[in-house]
Each structure stands twice: as structure tokens, then as C-alpha cells.
Amino acid sequence: MKNFSRLEKELGINFKDKNLLARAFCHRSYLNENHDFSLEHNERLEFLGDAVLELVVTEFLYRHYPKKTEGELTAWRAALVNAESLAQTARKLDFNEYLLLSRGETKDTGKARDFILANSLEAFIGSFYLDRGYEACKAFIKKHLLNKLSEIIRQGLFKDSKSRFQEKAQEKTSITPVYKVLQESGPDHAKHFEIGVFLENKLVAKGEGMSKQEAEEKSAKKALEIKKW
């Protein structure tokens, strides 16, 4: 078992029910290899934490930005609670060290691990809510997630990658990006697209997806990274 008391100390919190804390980090795969483990996996806690997180963030945005429209607030909330944002926060809180995973999952450090980290943060919020209540959860979320909001607004991170890349391209080069299908494969019910984003005739980045929209979004995201915009 991991030393969760060290995590409590690092976060400055104290769980009454230590099993609730451990469950938040227990991935389904861990139970497949540890049949005698006495706790459940974290998926039900994740379900609860997702709802608590959305309520806390929504209430904060509603109260602090009374002149903003529903659409703007929705975009800001999505940027705060999407999987990428949650995984970043989980890594910053060192949650990676406390995950209970199968041997196979332990070896995966890419996107799959980010997804597990994001889910573990939601599960942690669910367990914290059950153990300490709504106000304690709100304080935790405000400290570790809502503090990112000003940067999200300043950098326009609440916008999709295509919008951001177009704005930056026009601002820095006066060129409007163009997206072209580079490759299309698969049957009609399971198409696969590779799309390139171009500035004039220069290919900046490629993206792949099951739809043109998905591939375009991924190519724009890569282009932002490549251009360091």
C-alpha cells in the first residue's frame, strides 16, 4: 500500500476515512492483479467528483463574473475541467506517485496515463467531498484549479486550437491557415483522416482523427506547439 499519509501532509489535509483516500487512487486494472485487495476501484468516486467539481467551478464563475454570458462561462469551465487541465494539476500534486495500477498500466506514461491521472483527481475530489464536505472541497478546488483561470483567459486557452491558431497566424504572419486532407482511408462507417494545416503553401503540422473536424483540431494543436504560439 502506498504511503498516503505523506500525501495528506503535502496537501495539508487529513482524511477521517483513510480507505476513502486510498480508493480514489485505485484503478480498475489494479484489482485484476490483486484479487485480495479489500477496496473498490475509483470509478464511482470519479463519477461523484466530476459532479462536485463542475458545481464548484460553475458557482465560482457565476458569482465572480456576473457580466459574462453563459457561452463564455461554459468555455472557461470546459478549459478548467478538461482532461488535459486535470492531468496537469494531478501531476503537480504528485498524484502519479500514489496511483494503484496494474503492471501493464504502470509502464504506460503517455496519453493513457494522463487520462488516468485526470480521473484520479476527480475521484479524489469525490472522496474528499464524502469525507470532509462541500466547503472543504471548494477550498481545495479554488486553491489548486481555479488559480489557473486568469492564465486561461489571458492566453485564450478556452478557445479551441483551430481558433487559437488562426488568431495567432493572422496576428503574426497576416496569413489565414488552410486545412487540406492528406490521406483518407477506411470504410464509410469508420473513416480515418490525416489532415495538414498550411500557412500559404508551407505545411506546418499534421493531425489524424476519425473525422475531418478531429483531425483539423489535432493538426492545429500541433501547429501551436511547433510555432510555440
Phi, psi and omega in degrees: 000141178292159179271082184288343177295328177293321177296316178303317180295317180297324181273349181069036180229168180216116179279135172288317180256100183295332179294326177298319179295314180297320180300327182299337184253004184270105179282150181306322183298329181297321181291333179295333180255349183231074187294338181270002179292133192275349185257161176277165172287175192266009189292325177291322177294323177299316178302315179292314182298324177302316181291318179296314180301313181297320180294314181299313182294317180297315179298317180299312181296318180299316184283325187267346181228067185294341183262358181274149182282165177301319180297317179295315180296322178297319180294318179296316180299316181300321180292328180286323189250010178288166187300321181296314179296316181294321179295319177300316179295317180298319178295318180298326179275004177068027180297335181304328183286346188248358181295137174257105188232162171290166179299322179294315181293329181297328182284338183276119182242008184268222183299324180298321178293321177300320179296317178296319179296316178300316179295324180292326177294317177297319179295321177300316179298320177298316180291321179295321177297314180295324186277320188237351175097175188294316185296320178296319177298317181299318180295319179296313182294320179298318183289319191255345181238313184292342177291349179274350189298317183299322179290322178299316180291315183298318183269357181069029184289349178282349179273154177290161186298324179298316179296316181295318181293321178296316179298313182294319181297317180291324180292317188265335184232351184061027179242138176268125180299148177236137180251132180229140176287121180268327181204141178224129183216168176092162178289168184303325183277354181212058181291152175228128184241141167242123185234140177252146174252130186241145167249112194057240182256010184262123177288124181264315183200162176240153176216150181237150179187173180276354174219162178297322181298316180295316181295320178296317180298318180292323179292322178294320179297317178295322180297320177299319180292316181297317181280351183058041177262000000 
